[in-house]
Amino acid sequence: MIGPIAVAAFLLNSCSAEAEAPIVAAGEQFQCTPIAVWDGDGPVWCREGMKIRLAGIAAREIDGSCRPDHPCPVASGIKARDRLVSLFGGAKGSHKQGHVIVSAPAMQCLSAGSGKGDRTAAWCLLADGRNVSCEMITSGTVLRWKTYDLENVCGRKKRP
C-alpha cells in the first residue's frame, strides 16, 4: 500500500504549468482529502486533484508579507499555516518546495468559484462538521475577508 506521504509527494511533483488543477464551478459541492498545505488560507492540495483556496479569509504569506489590498492579520504566515496543518491532524512531512504534507479525512466543500489561477475558492467542512475558514478566524491567525464573505458566513448560526 502506498502511504499518504508518497501520494502527496507524487501529486506535488506532478504539478506543473501544463497540468493545472481543475476548478470546481461555483455552487458545486465536492470532496477534498487534504494531502498538503502551503499557507494559512491555502492552497490546500486535495488527493482528488483540486487545489483549494479557503473562502472568506486572508492570511499573511509564508514570508510574512501581506499582499496589497488584502486584509493583513497580525499572526505570521507560518503560525497561520501551522494552525491549518493542525486542523488536518498535524504535519506528516514536508516537500522540498516547502509544502507541509498532511493526511486528513475527506472534507465536504462548497465551491465559491475560481480562487485565482488553478485554485478553487471553497468553504470546507472538516469530518467533524467544523468550518475550516471559521476555525481559522477563531484561532486569530487569519482575518475575515469581507470582499469574499459578503454573507458573514462565520458570524451566522448556520454555516455552509
ZIBELRA-V375627 format. One record per pair of residues at least 4 apart in sequence whose ideal C-beta (glycine too) atoms are under 6 Angstrom apart, sorted by the first residue. I is the first residue (numbers start at 1). J is the second residue. D is the distance in Angstrom with one decimal. If there is no record, write none. Layout:
I;J;D / I;J;D
This chain:
2;6;4.8 / 2;7;5.9 / 4;103;3.7 / 5;92;5.6 / 5;93;4.9 / 5;101;5.5 / 8;35;4.1 / 8;36;5.0 / 8;101;4.4 / 12;36;5.9 / 12;95;5.0 / 12;99;5.9 / 20;118;3.7 / 21;49;5.9 / 21;50;5.3 / 21;51;4.3 / 21;118;4.4 / 22;50;6.0 / 23;114;5.3 / 23;120;5.2 / 24;28;5.1 / 24;30;5.1 / 24;111;4.1 / 24;120;4.5 / 26;111;5.4 / 26;112;6.0 / 26;113;3.6 / 28;111;4.9 / 29;110;5.5 / 30;109;5.4 / 31;106;4.8 / 32;46;3.8 / 32;52;5.7 / 32;107;5.0 / 32;109;5.2 / 33;46;5.9 / 33;47;4.0 / 33;106;4.4 / 34;44;5.2 / 34;88;4.9 / 34;102;5.2 / 34;104;4.5 / 35;45;5.2 / 35;47;5.2 / 36;45;4.1 / 36;99;4.4 / 36;101;5.3 / 37;44;5.5 / 37;84;5.5 / 37;85;5.4 / 37;100;4.9 / 37;102;5.9 / 38;43;5.3 / 38;99;5.6 / 39;59;5.6 / 39;62;5.1 / 39;77;5.3 / 39;81;4.7 / 40;59;3.1 / 40;80;2.5 / 40;81;5.1 / 40;84;5.3 / 40;141;5.6 / 40;142;5.2 / 41;54;4.8 / 41;57;5.1 / 41;59;4.3 / 42;52;5.3 / 42;53;4.3 / 42;54;5.0 / 43;51;4.0 / 43;53;5.9 / 43;119;5.2 / 44;52;4.3 / 45;51;5.7 / 46;50;4.5 / 50;120;5.3 / 51;119;4.7 / 52;120;5.8 / 52;122;5.1 / 53;115;2.9 / 53;119;4.2 / 53;121;4.8 / 54;132;5.9 / 54;133;5.0 / 55;112;4.5 / 55;121;4.7 / 55;122;5.6 / 55;123;4.8 / 55;133;5.9 / 56;133;5.0 / 56;145;5.8 / 56;148;5.3 / 56;149;3.3 / 56;153;5.8 / 57;133;4.9 / 57;136;5.6 / 57;142;4.4 / 57;145;5.8 / 58;70;4.9 / 58;71;4.2 / 58;143;5.4 / 58;145;4.5 / 59;80;4.0 / 59;142;4.5 / 60;64;5.8 / 60;66;5.6 / 60;77;3.9 / 61;65;4.8 / 61;77;5.1 / 62;77;4.4 / 64;76;5.8 / 64;77;5.7 / 66;70;5.8 / 66;72;3.5 / 71;143;4.0 / 71;145;5.3 / 73;142;5.5 / 73;143;4.6 / 75;79;4.6 / 75;80;5.5 / 75;141;4.1 / 79;141;5.4 / 80;141;3.9 / 80;142;5.5 / 83;139;4.8 / 83;141;4.7 / 85;91;5.4 / 85;100;5.1 / 85;102;5.9 / 86;90;6.0 / 87;135;5.9 / 88;102;4.0 / 88;104;3.8 / 89;104;5.2 / 91;100;5.0 / 92;101;4.8 / 92;102;5.9 / 92;103;5.1 / 93;101;4.2 / 94;100;5.6 / 95;99;4.2 / 105;127;4.0 / 107;124;4.3 / 107;125;6.0 / 107;126;5.9 / 108;125;4.9 / 109;122;4.2 / 109;124;4.1 / 110;123;4.9 / 110;160;5.0 / 111;120;5.4 / 111;122;5.1 / 112;121;4.2 / 112;122;6.0 / 113;121;5.9 / 115;119;3.6 / 115;120;5.7 / 115;121;3.6 / 123;160;4.7 / 124;132;4.7 / 125;129;5.7 / 125;131;5.8 / 126;130;4.7 / 130;135;5.3 / 131;159;4.8 / 134;154;3.9 / 136;142;4.5 / 137;142;6.0 / 137;144;5.6 / 137;154;5.3 / 144;149;5.6 / 149;153;5.6 / 153;159;5.6
